[in-house]
């Protein structure tokens, strides 16, 4: 594994850190990762006693 591959792995780990709901999308060209996208979702929990509260923690 070369230095460039290790750099991408580190970036992926950083994108995954703290992600509760969402996705990580890797774009690969010619066998190499060229782009990483992180989509995070905030989910609202239904409750009969109080208004919906976001579940995202930061």
DOMAR-110755 format. One record per residue: residue in three letters; x, y, z of N, C-alpha, C in turn. Coordinates in Angstrom, 1 decimal. Example, Ala and Ser with C-alpha at 12.3 -4.5 7.8 and 13.67 -1.06 7.14 Angstrom:
BEGIN
+-----+--------+--------+--------+--------+--------+--------+--------+--------+--------+
:  aa :   n.xx :   n.yy :   n.zz :  ca.xx :  ca.yy :  ca.zz :   c.xx :   c.yy :   c.zz :
+-----+--------+--------+--------+--------+--------+--------+--------+--------+--------+
: Ala :   13.2 :   -5.7 :    7.8 :   12.3 :   -4.5 :    7.8 :   13.2 :   -3.3 :    7.8 :
: Ser :   12.8 :   -2.2 :    7.1 :   13.7 :   -1.1 :    7.1 :   12.9 :    0.0 :    7.9 :
+-----+--------+--------+--------+--------+--------+--------+--------+--------+--------+
This chain:
BEGIN
+-----+--------+--------+--------+--------+--------+--------+--------+--------+--------+
:  aa :   n.xx :   n.yy :   n.zz :  ca.xx :  ca.yy :  ca.zz :   c.xx :   c.yy :   c.zz :
+-----+--------+--------+--------+--------+--------+--------+--------+--------+--------+
: Unk :    0.9 :   -1.2 :    0.0 :    0.0 :    0.0 :    0.0 :    0.9 :    1.2 :    0.0 :
: Unk :    0.6 :    2.2 :   -0.9 :    1.5 :    3.4 :   -1.0 :    0.9 :    4.5 :   -0.1 :
: Unk :    1.6 :    5.6 :    0.0 :    1.3 :    6.7 :    0.8 :   -0.1 :    7.3 :    0.4 :
: Unk :   -0.3 :    7.4 :   -0.9 :   -1.6 :    8.0 :   -1.3 :   -2.8 :    7.1 :   -0.8 :
: Unk :   -2.6 :    5.8 :   -0.9 :   -3.7 :    4.9 :   -0.4 :   -3.9 :    5.1 :    1.1 :
: Unk :   -2.8 :    5.2 :    1.9 :   -2.9 :    5.4 :    3.3 :   -3.6 :    6.8 :    3.6 :
: Unk :   -3.3 :    7.8 :    2.8 :   -4.0 :    9.1 :    3.0 :   -5.5 :    9.0 :    2.8 :
: Unk :   -5.9 :    8.2 :    1.8 :   -7.4 :    8.1 :    1.5 :   -8.0 :    7.3 :    2.7 :
: Unk :   -7.3 :    6.3 :    3.2 :   -7.9 :    5.5 :    4.3 :   -8.1 :    6.4 :    5.5 :
: Unk :   -7.1 :    7.3 :    5.8 :   -7.2 :    8.2 :    6.9 :   -8.4 :    9.1 :    6.7 :
: Unk :   -8.6 :    9.7 :    5.5 :   -9.7 :   10.5 :    5.2 :  -11.1 :    9.8 :    5.4 :
: Unk :  -11.1 :    8.6 :    5.0 :  -12.4 :    7.8 :    5.1 :  -12.6 :    7.6 :    6.6 :
: Unk :  -11.6 :    7.3 :    7.4 :  -11.8 :    7.1 :    8.9 :  -12.3 :    8.4 :    9.5 :
: Unk :  -11.8 :    9.5 :    9.1 :  -12.3 :   10.8 :    9.6 :  -13.7 :   11.1 :    9.2 :
: Unk :  -14.1 :   10.7 :    8.0 :  -15.5 :   10.9 :    7.5 :  -16.5 :   10.0 :    8.3 :
: Unk :  -16.0 :    8.8 :    8.7 :  -16.9 :    7.9 :    9.4 :  -17.0 :    8.3 :   10.9 :
: Unk :  -16.0 :    9.0 :   11.4 :  -16.0 :    9.4 :   12.9 :  -17.3 :   10.2 :   13.2 :
: Unk :  -18.1 :    9.8 :   14.1 :  -19.2 :   10.5 :   14.6 :  -20.4 :   10.4 :   13.7 :
: Unk :  -20.4 :    9.7 :   12.6 :  -21.5 :    9.5 :   11.7 :  -22.5 :    8.5 :   12.3 :
: Unk :  -23.7 :    9.0 :   12.7 :  -24.7 :    8.1 :   13.3 :  -25.7 :    7.6 :   12.2 :
: Unk :  -26.2 :    8.5 :   11.3 :  -27.1 :    8.1 :   10.3 :  -26.6 :    8.8 :    9.0 :
: Unk :  -26.4 :    8.0 :    7.9 :  -25.9 :    8.6 :    6.7 :  -25.2 :    7.6 :    5.9 :
: Unk :  -24.3 :    8.2 :    5.0 :  -23.6 :    7.3 :    4.1 :  -22.3 :    8.0 :    3.7 :
: Unk :  -21.3 :    7.1 :    3.3 :  -20.1 :    7.6 :    2.7 :  -20.0 :    7.0 :    1.3 :
: Unk :  -19.8 :    7.9 :    0.4 :  -19.8 :    7.5 :   -1.1 :  -18.4 :    7.7 :   -1.6 :
: Unk :  -17.8 :    6.6 :   -2.1 :  -16.4 :    6.7 :   -2.7 :  -16.6 :    6.7 :   -4.2 :
: Unk :  -15.9 :    7.6 :   -4.9 :  -15.9 :    7.6 :   -6.3 :  -14.5 :    7.1 :   -6.8 :
: Unk :  -14.5 :    6.0 :   -7.6 :  -13.3 :    5.4 :   -8.1 :  -13.1 :    5.5 :   -9.6 :
: Unk :  -11.9 :    6.0 :  -10.0 :  -11.6 :    6.1 :  -11.4 :  -10.3 :    5.2 :  -11.6 :
: Unk :  -10.3 :    4.4 :  -12.6 :   -9.2 :    3.5 :  -12.9 :   -8.6 :    2.8 :  -11.7 :
: Unk :   -9.5 :    2.4 :  -10.8 :   -9.0 :    1.6 :   -9.6 :   -8.5 :    2.4 :   -8.5 :
: Unk :   -8.7 :    3.8 :   -8.6 :   -8.2 :    4.6 :   -7.5 :   -9.3 :    5.5 :   -7.0 :
: Unk :   -9.3 :    5.7 :   -5.6 :  -10.3 :    6.6 :   -5.0 :   -9.9 :    8.0 :   -5.4 :
: Unk :  -10.9 :    8.7 :   -6.0 :  -10.7 :   10.1 :   -6.4 :  -11.5 :   11.1 :   -5.7 :
: Unk :  -12.6 :   10.6 :   -5.0 :  -13.5 :   11.5 :   -4.3 :  -14.2 :   10.8 :   -3.2 :
: Unk :  -14.5 :   11.5 :   -2.1 :  -15.2 :   10.9 :   -0.9 :  -16.3 :   11.9 :   -0.6 :
: Unk :  -17.6 :   11.5 :   -0.5 :  -18.7 :   12.3 :   -0.1 :  -19.3 :   11.7 :    1.2 :
: Unk :  -19.6 :   12.6 :    2.1 :  -20.3 :   12.2 :    3.3 :  -21.7 :   12.9 :    3.4 :
: Unk :  -22.7 :   12.1 :    3.5 :  -24.1 :   12.6 :    3.7 :  -24.6 :   12.2 :    5.0 :
: Unk :  -24.9 :   13.2 :    5.8 :  -25.4 :   12.9 :    7.2 :  -26.9 :   13.3 :    7.3 :
: Unk :  -27.6 :   12.4 :    8.0 :  -29.1 :   12.6 :    8.1 :  -29.4 :   12.9 :    9.6 :
: Unk :  -30.3 :   13.7 :    9.9 :  -30.8 :   13.9 :   11.2 :  -32.2 :   13.3 :   11.3 :
: Unk :  -32.4 :   12.3 :   12.2 :  -33.7 :   11.7 :   12.3 :  -34.4 :   12.2 :   13.5 :
: Unk :  -35.7 :   12.4 :   13.3 :  -36.6 :   12.9 :   14.4 :  -37.3 :   11.7 :   14.9 :
: Unk :  -37.3 :   11.6 :   16.3 :  -38.0 :   10.5 :   16.9 :  -39.4 :   10.9 :   17.3 :
: Unk :  -40.4 :   10.1 :   17.1 :  -41.7 :   10.4 :   17.4 :  -41.9 :   10.1 :   18.9 :
: Unk :  -42.6 :   11.1 :   19.6 :  -42.9 :   10.9 :   21.0 :  -44.3 :   11.5 :   21.3 :
: Unk :  -45.0 :   10.9 :   22.1 :  -46.4 :   11.4 :   22.4 :  -46.4 :   12.5 :   23.5 :
: Unk :  -45.3 :   12.6 :   24.2 :  -45.3 :   13.6 :   25.3 :  -44.5 :   14.9 :   25.0 :
: Unk :  -43.7 :   14.9 :   24.0 :  -42.9 :   16.1 :   23.7 :  -42.7 :   16.2 :   22.2 :
: Unk :  -42.4 :   17.4 :   21.7 :  -42.2 :   17.6 :   20.2 :  -41.0 :   16.7 :   19.8 :
: Unk :  -41.0 :   16.5 :   18.4 :  -39.9 :   15.8 :   17.9 :  -38.5 :   16.4 :   18.2 :
: Unk :  -37.6 :   15.6 :   18.5 :  -36.3 :   16.1 :   18.9 :  -35.2 :   15.5 :   17.9 :
: Unk :  -34.3 :   16.2 :   17.4 :  -33.3 :   15.6 :   16.5 :  -32.4 :   14.7 :   17.3 :
: Unk :  -32.0 :   13.6 :   16.7 :  -31.1 :   12.6 :   17.3 :  -29.6 :   12.8 :   17.0 :
: Unk :  -29.3 :   13.8 :   16.2 :  -27.9 :   14.0 :   15.9 :  -27.2 :   14.6 :   17.1 :
: Unk :  -26.0 :   14.0 :   17.3 :  -25.2 :   14.5 :   18.4 :  -23.9 :   15.0 :   17.9 :
: Unk :  -23.5 :   16.2 :   18.2 :  -22.3 :   16.8 :   17.8 :  -21.7 :   17.5 :   19.0 :
+-----+--------+--------+--------+--------+--------+--------+--------+--------+--------+
